[in-house]
């Protein structure tokens, strides 16, 4: 270990590389955050109040909107404070808590998307038995399993990283406590630790994606056996919103956490993470609102009720 000084606080360097843009970034990110909250809360209220949306698909969508809202609350408020303040320090404990909740909720999102793909497979493959297969109890169990697996993996990652000895450098080249920017500051970070963290991250991202892919392979086989073109189109249309959200979510996540790293990776990852943490939670309600007539009707009722209440 040598002669090192133990570190109890970190400096979130983040956007300090762009001092002239920090006020503009604050306005853009704050506006996006408010929009994310309003959009996701509208989705959740519409599902809660519309009895025709009390189905497994919308139960999972409610859970996904709630989880993504919580994900942004873990990251964006702290980001906004740092954009306005000169002191961008964060304690070791706060950093560990932020990392645990961010990746726990991120893993939860991944497995909720996998549960949604299984729901679509059940609805298309066994429409007559669908109410028996996807009961309220089954939906609740899938939701709880998604949460437990996501937070369990996040706990393992957080324990590995914060059992390191942090010394000498305390500047995190990111706007939040991301895995690799924090781990790279450790004195005793080795290739074995890197492999363990990569495998845990891959378990969440690749494991949940394999579940989604498997469901859609079976969906494809089922749809191709349908005799009418109209039936095939209707079956595919029920999956289009989910496929769009999956493509966006996994595209950003895999680019950030699974691609090979170089000396410039942290800067690229930070810029991609802004899009991942700010844009992705906003796209989910937009996609489901624009591509789903039932959701559009429910949202119009909720917004209409809100306008009457304000008036």
Residue frames as qw, qx, qy, qz and C-alpha x, y, z in Angstrom:
[[0.000, 0.884, 0.468, 0.000, 0.00, 0.00, 0.00],
 [0.444, 0.360, -0.059, 0.818, 2.85, 2.40, 0.67],
 [0.154, -0.319, -0.417, 0.837, 2.48, 5.76, 2.41],
 [0.089, -0.472, -0.577, -0.661, -1.10, 6.90, 1.61],
 [0.185, 0.029, 0.420, -0.888, -3.62, 9.21, 3.24],
 [0.124, 0.423, 0.897, -0.017, -7.08, 7.70, 3.69],
 [0.147, -0.133, -0.273, -0.941, -9.92, 9.57, 1.98],
 [0.133, 0.388, 0.806, -0.427, -13.38, 10.11, 3.50],
 [0.390, 0.724, 0.259, -0.507, -14.80, 12.52, 0.91],
 [0.556, 0.232, 0.567, 0.562, -14.82, 12.70, -2.87],
 [0.135, 0.527, -0.075, -0.836, -15.02, 15.57, -5.31],
 [0.598, 0.508, 0.618, 0.050, -17.61, 15.09, -8.06],
 [0.247, -0.317, 0.345, 0.848, -15.74, 16.80, -10.88],
 [0.419, 0.600, 0.673, -0.106, -18.53, 16.18, -13.40],
 [0.391, 0.817, 0.335, 0.260, -19.39, 19.33, -15.29],
 [0.362, -0.814, 0.102, 0.443, -16.50, 21.36, -13.87],
 [0.531, -0.040, 0.535, 0.655, -14.79, 20.78, -17.21],
 [0.139, 0.553, 0.528, 0.629, -17.48, 23.03, -18.75],
 [0.189, -0.396, -0.464, 0.769, -17.60, 26.10, -16.44],
 [0.151, 0.143, -0.198, -0.958, -19.17, 28.35, -19.09],
 [0.441, -0.161, -0.685, -0.557, -22.02, 25.91, -19.70],
 [0.160, -0.150, -0.875, 0.431, -23.06, 25.17, -16.13],
 [0.311, 0.282, 0.332, -0.845, -25.91, 27.71, -15.97],
 [0.568, 0.235, -0.442, -0.653, -27.28, 26.50, -19.30],
 [0.408, 0.037, -0.912, -0.004, -26.92, 22.87, -18.21],
 [0.081, 0.166, 0.724, -0.665, -28.81, 23.66, -15.00],
 [0.495, 0.283, 0.053, -0.820, -31.75, 25.13, -16.92],
 [0.582, 0.223, -0.645, -0.441, -31.85, 22.24, -19.42],
 [0.343, 0.006, -0.919, 0.194, -31.50, 19.48, -16.81],
 [0.188, 0.177, 0.595, -0.761, -33.93, 21.13, -14.37],
 [0.578, 0.253, -0.134, -0.764, -36.55, 21.50, -17.12],
 [0.563, 0.158, -0.776, -0.235, -36.02, 17.88, -18.15],
 [0.137, -0.017, -0.878, 0.459, -36.32, 16.72, -14.55],
 [0.391, 0.219, 0.378, -0.810, -39.62, 18.54, -14.02],
 [0.633, 0.268, -0.397, -0.608, -40.92, 17.10, -17.31],
 [0.404, 0.124, -0.906, 0.037, -39.84, 13.58, -16.30],
 [0.077, 0.118, 0.771, -0.621, -41.66, 13.87, -12.97],
 [0.508, 0.286, 0.137, -0.801, -44.83, 15.27, -14.54],
 [0.597, 0.270, -0.593, -0.468, -44.86, 12.69, -17.36],
 [0.362, 0.061, -0.920, 0.137, -44.24, 9.66, -15.16],
 [0.179, 0.169, 0.663, -0.707, -46.63, 10.81, -12.43],
 [0.571, 0.267, -0.108, -0.769, -49.30, 11.38, -15.11],
 [0.547, 0.169, -0.782, -0.246, -48.75, 7.82, -16.36],
 [0.185, -0.040, -0.893, 0.407, -49.05, 6.40, -12.84],
 [0.329, 0.228, 0.420, -0.815, -52.16, 8.44, -11.99],
 [0.595, 0.245, -0.369, -0.671, -53.81, 7.52, -15.31],
 [0.482, 0.076, -0.871, -0.058, -53.19, 3.80, -14.68],
 [0.040, -0.099, -0.790, 0.603, -54.38, 4.05, -11.09],
 [0.368, 0.296, 0.320, -0.822, -57.62, 5.87, -11.92],
 [0.605, 0.293, -0.409, -0.616, -58.57, 4.07, -15.15],
 [0.762, -0.147, 0.570, -0.272, -60.14, 0.69, -14.41],
 [0.878, 0.470, 0.020, -0.086, -59.67, -0.49, -18.01],
 [0.406, 0.708, -0.533, 0.223, -55.90, -0.14, -17.46],
 [0.575, -0.505, 0.571, -0.297, -55.89, -2.49, -14.47],
 [0.957, 0.263, -0.112, -0.043, -54.19, -5.22, -16.48],
 [0.845, -0.318, 0.128, 0.411, -50.78, -6.90, -16.09],
 [0.584, 0.452, 0.148, 0.657, -49.16, -4.85, -18.87],
 [0.048, -0.803, -0.017, -0.594, -50.10, -1.55, -17.22],
 [0.757, -0.652, -0.007, 0.037, -49.27, -2.90, -13.76],
 [0.797, -0.092, 0.124, 0.584, -45.68, -3.39, -14.96],
 [0.317, 0.622, 0.155, 0.699, -45.71, -0.03, -16.73],
 [0.425, -0.859, -0.068, -0.276, -46.79, 1.59, -13.43],
 [0.820, -0.485, 0.095, 0.288, -43.88, -0.14, -11.68],
 [0.678, 0.241, 0.178, 0.671, -41.43, 0.89, -14.41],
 [0.065, 0.793, 0.130, 0.592, -42.54, 4.54, -14.29],
 [0.604, -0.791, 0.005, -0.100, -42.26, 4.55, -10.50],
 [0.851, -0.259, 0.140, 0.435, -38.80, 2.94, -10.58],
 [0.541, 0.424, 0.173, 0.705, -37.47, 5.31, -13.24],
 [0.175, -0.881, -0.092, -0.430, -38.81, 8.31, -11.33],
 [0.729, -0.669, 0.098, 0.107, -36.94, 7.13, -8.24],
 [0.805, 0.085, 0.160, 0.565, -33.80, 6.57, -10.34],
 [0.287, 0.680, 0.099, 0.667, -33.78, 10.19, -11.48],
 [0.446, -0.855, -0.027, -0.264, -34.39, 11.38, -7.89],
 [0.852, -0.384, 0.071, 0.349, -31.21, 9.58, -6.82],
 [0.650, 0.095, 0.236, 0.716, -29.07, 11.40, -9.41],
 [0.246, 0.658, 0.314, 0.638, -30.56, 14.61, -10.80],
 [0.341, -0.921, -0.156, -0.106, -31.26, 16.71, -7.63],
 [0.681, -0.540, 0.181, 0.461, -27.64, 16.23, -6.53],
 [0.568, 0.269, 0.384, 0.677, -26.47, 17.06, -10.06],
 [0.045, 0.846, 0.304, 0.435, -28.47, 20.31, -10.03],
 [0.518, -0.844, -0.008, 0.139, -27.04, 21.34, -6.64],
 [0.705, -0.277, 0.296, 0.582, -23.48, 20.69, -7.86],
 [0.439, 0.552, 0.378, 0.600, -24.07, 22.78, -10.99],
 [0.107, -0.904, -0.152, -0.386, -24.84, 25.83, -8.81],
 [0.624, -0.770, 0.115, 0.068, -22.42, 25.29, -5.94],
 [0.261, 0.781, -0.562, 0.081, -18.66, 25.71, -5.76],
 [0.322, -0.377, 0.838, -0.226, -18.27, 22.83, -3.31],
 [0.780, 0.172, -0.393, -0.455, -18.98, 19.56, -5.09],
 [0.045, 0.338, -0.902, 0.266, -17.82, 17.21, -2.35],
 [0.831, -0.218, -0.245, -0.449, -19.66, 14.06, -1.36],
 [0.469, -0.538, 0.655, -0.248, -18.89, 11.87, 1.64],
 [0.096, 0.235, -0.956, -0.145, -17.87, 8.24, 1.34],
 [0.267, 0.273, 0.852, -0.358, -21.15, 7.11, 2.91],
 [0.467, 0.603, 0.165, -0.625, -23.30, 9.33, 0.65],
 [0.311, 0.509, -0.655, -0.463, -21.42, 8.06, -2.38],
 [0.033, -0.046, 0.998, -0.017, -22.03, 4.44, -1.39],
 [0.366, 0.444, 0.655, -0.490, -25.75, 5.09, -0.80],
 [0.439, 0.622, -0.148, -0.631, -26.11, 6.86, -4.15],
 [0.226, 0.370, -0.839, -0.328, -24.37, 4.02, -5.99],
 [0.174, 0.108, 0.956, -0.211, -26.44, 1.35, -4.23],
 [0.426, 0.544, 0.509, -0.514, -29.80, 2.95, -5.03],
 [0.379, 0.611, -0.340, -0.605, -28.90, 3.98, -8.58],
 [0.259, 0.296, -0.876, -0.279, -27.78, 0.51, -9.65],
 [0.225, 0.194, 0.894, -0.334, -30.43, -1.23, -7.58],
 [0.473, 0.589, 0.307, -0.579, -33.15, 0.75, -9.33],
 [0.345, 0.564, -0.552, -0.509, -31.39, 0.33, -12.68],
 [0.033, 0.116, -0.990, -0.068, -31.34, -3.45, -12.23],
 [0.348, 0.394, 0.700, -0.483, -34.97, -3.33, -11.16],
 [0.457, 0.603, -0.102, -0.646, -35.81, -1.51, -14.41],
 [0.226, 0.389, -0.820, -0.354, -34.05, -4.20, -16.46],
 [0.024, 0.090, 0.992, -0.090, -35.94, -7.08, -14.89],
 [0.408, 0.501, 0.450, -0.617, -39.28, -5.24, -15.02],
 [0.440, 0.539, -0.407, -0.592, -38.71, -4.94, -18.79],
 [0.150, 0.178, -0.964, -0.132, -38.04, -8.70, -18.83],
 [0.239, 0.308, 0.817, -0.425, -41.28, -9.32, -16.92],
 [0.449, 0.561, 0.076, -0.691, -43.14, -7.14, -19.42],
 [0.352, 0.396, -0.715, -0.456, -41.77, -9.24, -22.30],
 [0.001, -0.065, -0.992, 0.112, -43.00, -12.43, -20.58],
 [0.353, 0.458, 0.516, -0.632, -46.39, -10.77, -20.14],
 [0.464, 0.529, -0.293, -0.647, -46.55, -10.03, -23.89],
 [0.217, 0.225, -0.926, -0.214, -45.54, -13.62, -24.68],
 [0.157, 0.229, 0.891, -0.359, -48.27, -14.99, -22.39],
 [0.417, 0.524, 0.262, -0.695, -50.89, -12.70, -23.94],
 [0.473, 0.513, -0.467, -0.544, -50.00, -13.67, -27.52],
 [0.224, 0.231, -0.942, -0.091, -49.15, -17.36, -27.07],
 [0.185, -0.338, -0.912, 0.142, -52.00, -18.30, -24.68],
 [0.196, -0.289, -0.063, -0.935, -54.72, -15.63, -24.95],
 [0.677, -0.415, -0.453, -0.405, -57.38, -17.94, -23.50],
 [0.773, -0.372, -0.415, 0.303, -55.25, -18.90, -20.50],
 [0.313, 0.496, -0.187, 0.788, -53.71, -15.43, -20.09],
 [0.442, -0.660, 0.077, -0.602, -55.94, -14.38, -17.13],
 [0.928, -0.362, -0.087, -0.010, -55.00, -17.63, -15.37],
 [0.788, 0.179, -0.163, 0.566, -51.26, -17.30, -16.09],
 [0.257, 0.323, -0.171, 0.895, -50.86, -13.60, -15.30],
 [0.431, -0.724, -0.538, -0.007, -52.81, -13.28, -12.07],
 [0.162, -0.926, 0.109, -0.324, -52.42, -10.34, -9.70],
 [0.775, -0.563, 0.268, 0.101, -50.32, -12.57, -7.44],
 [0.831, 0.182, 0.248, 0.464, -48.02, -13.59, -10.31],
 [0.308, 0.809, 0.050, 0.498, -47.55, -9.95, -11.39],
 [0.422, -0.865, 0.185, -0.200, -46.72, -8.92, -7.83],
 [0.869, -0.327, 0.283, 0.240, -44.22, -11.78, -7.47],
 [0.704, 0.442, 0.182, 0.525, -42.48, -10.85, -10.73],
 [0.041, 0.899, -0.039, 0.433, -42.28, -7.21, -9.61],
 [0.628, -0.733, 0.252, -0.068, -40.85, -8.16, -6.21],
 [0.897, -0.038, 0.256, 0.359, -38.35, -10.57, -7.83],
 [0.500, 0.694, 0.071, 0.513, -37.17, -7.78, -10.16],
 [0.228, -0.896, 0.162, -0.343, -36.64, -5.48, -7.19],
 [0.806, -0.524, 0.269, 0.049, -34.87, -8.09, -5.06],
 [0.857, 0.177, 0.205, 0.438, -32.48, -9.22, -7.80],
 [0.336, 0.801, 0.013, 0.496, -31.64, -5.65, -8.83],
 [0.319, -0.856, 0.246, -0.323, -30.85, -4.49, -5.30],
 [0.899, -0.346, 0.233, 0.133, -29.03, -7.71, -4.37],
 [0.766, 0.359, 0.111, 0.522, -26.61, -7.35, -7.29],
 [0.096, 0.853, -0.065, 0.509, -26.22, -3.65, -6.49],
 [0.652, -0.725, 0.192, -0.115, -25.40, -4.54, -2.89],
 [0.909, -0.078, 0.190, 0.362, -22.64, -6.92, -4.00],
 [0.536, 0.601, 0.066, 0.589, -21.13, -4.29, -6.31],
 [0.189, -0.880, 0.093, -0.425, -21.29, -1.58, -3.64],
 [0.803, -0.564, 0.186, 0.052, -19.70, -3.84, -1.02],
 [0.846, 0.166, 0.136, 0.488, -16.85, -4.77, -3.39],
 [0.358, 0.700, 0.030, 0.617, -16.11, -1.15, -4.30],
 [0.266, -0.816, 0.159, -0.488, -16.38, 0.39, -0.85],
 [0.885, -0.429, 0.093, 0.158, -14.18, -2.26, 0.72],
 [0.680, 0.464, -0.069, 0.564, -11.33, -0.75, -1.28],
 [0.448, -0.596, -0.137, 0.652, -8.85, 1.67, 0.25],
 [0.364, 0.849, 0.234, 0.302, -9.21, 5.09, -1.35],
 [0.553, -0.613, 0.055, 0.562, -6.11, 7.23, -1.24],
 [0.384, -0.147, 0.354, 0.840, -4.12, 9.99, -2.96],
 [0.130, -0.140, -0.440, -0.878, -6.67, 10.98, -5.62],
 [0.171, 0.383, 0.755, -0.503, -10.21, 11.86, -4.54],
 [0.341, 0.404, -0.138, -0.837, -11.62, 13.42, -7.73],
 [0.552, 0.308, 0.774, -0.013, -14.39, 11.38, -9.38],
 [0.004, 0.199, -0.493, -0.847, -14.46, 12.12, -13.10],
 [0.145, -0.436, -0.820, -0.341, -18.23, 12.01, -13.20],
 [0.284, -0.411, 0.031, -0.866, -21.32, 13.85, -11.95],
 [0.804, -0.404, 0.106, -0.423, -22.38, 10.96, -9.70],
 [0.414, -0.501, 0.758, -0.056, -20.80, 7.94, -8.00],
 [0.850, 0.354, -0.258, -0.292, -20.58, 5.63, -10.98],
 [0.965, -0.224, 0.093, 0.095, -18.85, 2.25, -10.67],
 [0.816, 0.262, -0.002, 0.515, -15.66, 2.63, -12.70],
 [0.152, 0.773, -0.150, 0.598, -14.86, 6.29, -11.89],
 [0.598, -0.696, 0.250, -0.309, -15.03, 5.43, -8.16],
 [0.970, -0.148, 0.131, 0.139, -13.25, 2.07, -8.43],
 [0.685, 0.543, -0.101, 0.476, -10.38, 3.62, -10.42],
 [0.106, -0.824, 0.284, -0.479, -9.51, 5.78, -7.37],
 [0.875, -0.463, 0.111, -0.085, -8.84, 2.74, -5.17],
 [0.102, -0.734, 0.669, 0.064, -5.29, 1.83, -4.25],
 [0.376, -0.199, 0.905, -0.018, -6.01, -1.92, -4.34],
 [0.742, 0.464, 0.149, -0.461, -8.25, -2.14, -7.43],
 [0.316, -0.335, 0.819, 0.343, -7.07, -5.15, -9.45],
 [0.374, 0.144, -0.665, -0.631, -8.07, -6.98, -12.62],
 [0.182, -0.228, -0.950, 0.108, -9.81, -9.60, -10.46],
 [0.123, 0.484, 0.505, -0.704, -12.06, -6.92, -8.98],
 [0.293, 0.368, -0.316, -0.824, -12.70, -5.54, -12.46],
 [0.293, -0.012, -0.888, -0.354, -13.77, -8.98, -13.70],
 [0.077, -0.368, -0.851, 0.367, -16.07, -9.51, -10.70],
 [0.198, 0.508, 0.238, -0.804, -17.76, -6.13, -11.19],
 [0.307, 0.275, -0.567, -0.713, -18.07, -6.72, -14.94],
 [0.211, -0.138, -0.959, -0.131, -19.68, -10.13, -14.36],
 [0.037, 0.477, 0.692, -0.541, -22.20, -8.70, -11.91],
 [0.261, 0.490, -0.063, -0.830, -23.07, -5.87, -14.32],
 [0.291, 0.177, -0.767, -0.543, -23.34, -8.35, -17.19],
 [0.020, -0.262, -0.948, 0.180, -25.62, -10.57, -15.11],
 [0.220, 0.576, 0.443, -0.651, -28.12, -7.72, -14.83],
 [0.327, 0.573, -0.252, -0.708, -27.85, -6.33, -18.36],
 [0.300, 0.264, -0.828, -0.395, -27.13, -9.47, -20.39],
 [0.056, 0.155, 0.958, -0.237, -29.17, -11.79, -18.15],
 [0.354, 0.535, 0.468, -0.608, -32.33, -9.67, -18.34],
 [0.374, 0.531, -0.383, -0.657, -31.77, -9.08, -22.07],
 [0.121, 0.123, -0.963, -0.206, -31.56, -12.84, -22.69],
 [0.207, 0.380, 0.813, -0.391, -34.90, -13.25, -20.91],
 [0.379, 0.623, 0.089, -0.679, -36.40, -10.54, -23.13],
 [0.265, 0.444, -0.685, -0.512, -34.86, -12.04, -26.27],
 [0.053, 0.053, 0.997, -0.015, -36.16, -15.51, -25.39],
 [0.333, 0.517, 0.597, -0.516, -39.69, -14.17, -24.92],
 [0.396, 0.655, -0.133, -0.630, -39.60, -12.40, -28.26],
 [0.101, 0.281, -0.886, -0.354, -38.25, -15.45, -30.09],
 [0.144, 0.301, 0.931, -0.148, -41.27, -17.41, -28.86],
 [0.320, 0.644, 0.295, -0.630, -43.52, -14.46, -29.73],
 [0.244, 0.521, -0.531, -0.623, -42.11, -14.42, -33.27],
 [0.023, 0.022, -0.982, -0.187, -42.73, -18.15, -33.74],
 [0.211, 0.480, 0.760, -0.383, -46.29, -17.75, -32.44],
 [0.298, 0.663, 0.049, -0.685, -47.05, -14.75, -34.65],
 [0.162, 0.394, -0.714, -0.556, -45.67, -16.41, -37.79],
 [0.059, 0.168, 0.983, 0.047, -48.10, -19.28, -37.28],
 [0.320, 0.507, 0.450, -0.662, -51.10, -16.94, -37.27],
 [0.504, 0.416, 0.690, 0.311, -53.20, -17.36, -40.44],
 [0.224, 0.895, 0.348, 0.167, -54.24, -13.74, -40.98],
 [0.460, 0.373, -0.098, 0.800, -52.04, -10.70, -41.67],
 [0.309, -0.712, -0.061, -0.628, -54.34, -8.59, -39.52],
 [0.841, -0.527, -0.125, -0.012, -53.81, -10.91, -36.56],
 [0.780, 0.031, -0.107, 0.616, -50.04, -10.78, -37.00],
 [0.180, 0.563, -0.012, 0.806, -50.08, -6.98, -37.22],
 [0.541, -0.708, -0.095, -0.444, -52.24, -6.69, -34.10],
 [0.891, -0.364, -0.138, 0.235, -49.94, -9.02, -32.17],
 [0.628, 0.191, -0.070, 0.751, -46.81, -7.13, -33.18],
 [0.042, -0.692, -0.079, -0.716, -48.42, -3.75, -32.43],
 [0.690, -0.694, -0.138, -0.150, -48.94, -4.77, -28.78],
 [0.835, -0.283, -0.001, 0.471, -45.17, -5.23, -28.49],
 [0.494, 0.652, 0.066, 0.571, -43.99, -2.14, -30.37],
 [0.240, -0.893, 0.125, -0.361, -43.90, 0.25, -27.39],
 [0.818, -0.519, 0.236, 0.079, -42.06, -2.27, -25.23],
 [0.840, 0.214, 0.178, 0.467, -39.52, -3.01, -27.96],
 [0.264, 0.815, -0.012, 0.515, -38.83, 0.70, -28.43],
 [0.469, -0.820, 0.221, -0.240, -38.21, 1.24, -24.72],
 [0.914, -0.251, 0.239, 0.212, -36.02, -1.90, -24.53],
 [0.713, 0.484, 0.091, 0.499, -33.90, -0.75, -27.49],
 [0.039, 0.859, -0.137, 0.491, -33.28, 2.68, -25.97],
 [0.671, -0.686, 0.223, -0.171, -32.66, 1.39, -22.45],
 [0.910, -0.178, 0.274, 0.257, -30.25, -1.41, -23.36],
 [0.621, 0.650, 0.032, 0.437, -28.53, 0.58, -26.09],
 [0.053, -0.860, 0.264, -0.433, -27.35, 3.25, -23.66],
 [0.741, -0.579, 0.306, -0.149, -26.71, 0.89, -20.71],
 [0.943, 0.055, 0.192, 0.268, -24.61, -1.62, -22.68],
 [0.502, 0.720, -0.093, 0.471, -22.57, 1.16, -24.31],
 [0.223, -0.828, 0.311, -0.409, -21.70, 2.62, -20.91],
 [0.654, -0.535, 0.476, -0.243, -21.14, -0.52, -18.82],
 [0.919, 0.009, 0.390, 0.053, -20.17, -3.37, -21.14],
 [0.664, 0.720, -0.118, 0.165, -17.95, -1.88, -23.85],
 [0.783, -0.039, -0.171, 0.596, -14.12, -2.05, -23.55],
 [0.230, -0.947, -0.103, 0.201, -12.65, 0.92, -21.68],
 [0.633, 0.441, -0.057, 0.634, -9.90, 3.27, -22.85],
 [0.378, -0.167, -0.316, 0.854, -8.16, 6.25, -21.26],
 [0.164, -0.091, -0.122, -0.975, -10.89, 8.56, -22.60],
 [0.296, -0.371, -0.855, -0.207, -13.78, 6.33, -21.54],
 [0.180, -0.483, -0.617, 0.594, -14.76, 8.24, -18.41],
 [0.107, 0.330, -0.055, -0.936, -15.39, 11.46, -20.32],
 [0.338, -0.042, -0.691, -0.638, -17.41, 9.65, -23.00],
 [0.322, -0.362, -0.869, 0.103, -19.32, 7.66, -20.37],
 [0.058, -0.410, -0.441, 0.796, -20.16, 10.84, -18.47],
 [0.268, 0.217, -0.273, -0.898, -21.64, 12.47, -21.57],
 [0.420, -0.134, -0.807, -0.393, -23.58, 9.30, -22.40],
 [0.251, -0.336, -0.808, 0.413, -24.75, 8.98, -18.79],
 [0.166, 0.248, 0.172, -0.939, -26.33, 12.45, -18.98],
 [0.494, 0.062, -0.508, -0.703, -28.48, 11.19, -21.82],
 [0.448, -0.126, -0.885, -0.006, -29.12, 7.88, -20.05],
 [0.194, -0.333, -0.705, 0.596, -30.22, 9.44, -16.74],
 [0.180, 0.372, 0.153, -0.898, -32.10, 12.44, -18.16],
 [0.424, 0.227, -0.461, -0.745, -33.50, 11.33, -21.52],
 [0.293, -0.036, -0.945, -0.141, -34.37, 7.65, -21.04],
 [0.025, 0.370, 0.788, -0.492, -36.85, 8.15, -18.14],
 [0.313, 0.451, 0.068, -0.833, -38.58, 10.79, -20.27],
 [0.332, 0.226, -0.702, -0.588, -38.86, 8.58, -23.35],
 [0.011, -0.154, -0.979, 0.136, -40.70, 5.80, -21.53],
 [0.268, 0.550, 0.584, -0.533, -43.93, 7.77, -20.90],
 [0.302, 0.546, -0.277, -0.730, -43.66, 9.48, -24.30],
 [0.167, 0.171, -0.896, -0.374, -43.38, 6.16, -26.17],
 [0.018, 0.321, 0.932, -0.165, -46.27, 4.54, -24.30],
 [0.231, 0.589, 0.354, -0.689, -48.40, 7.70, -24.67],
 [0.294, 0.510, -0.393, -0.706, -47.84, 8.17, -28.39],
 [0.307, 0.197, -0.864, -0.348, -48.20, 4.52, -29.38],
 [0.118, -0.263, -0.934, 0.210, -51.06, 3.44, -27.14],
 [0.252, -0.467, -0.388, -0.754, -54.64, 4.65, -27.66],
 [0.609, -0.590, -0.530, 0.012, -55.86, 3.37, -24.27],
 [0.532, -0.342, -0.249, 0.733, -53.14, 5.34, -22.52],
 [0.102, 0.220, 0.216, 0.946, -53.89, 8.45, -24.58],
 [0.422, -0.586, -0.482, -0.496, -57.57, 8.33, -23.56],
 [0.659, -0.549, -0.431, 0.280, -56.67, 7.79, -19.89],
 [0.450, -0.143, -0.093, 0.876, -54.15, 10.65, -19.92],
 [0.073, -0.404, -0.316, -0.855, -56.65, 13.02, -21.53],
 [0.552, -0.646, -0.480, -0.217, -59.13, 12.21, -18.75],
 [0.647, -0.440, -0.296, 0.548, -56.50, 12.81, -16.06],
 [0.309, 0.026, 0.082, 0.947, -55.27, 16.05, -17.61],
 [0.229, -0.528, -0.440, -0.689, -58.87, 17.21, -18.16],
 [0.610, -0.648, -0.452, 0.053, -59.69, 16.53, -14.51],
 [0.569, -0.285, -0.160, 0.754, -56.55, 18.40, -13.47],
 [0.117, 0.270, 0.234, 0.927, -57.49, 21.44, -15.55],
 [0.420, -0.638, -0.460, -0.453, -61.00, 21.50, -14.07],
 [0.665, -0.533, -0.383, 0.356, -59.51, 21.24, -10.56],
 [0.426, -0.087, -0.023, 0.900, -57.14, 24.18, -11.22],
 [0.092, -0.429, -0.356, -0.825, -59.97, 26.24, -12.70]]
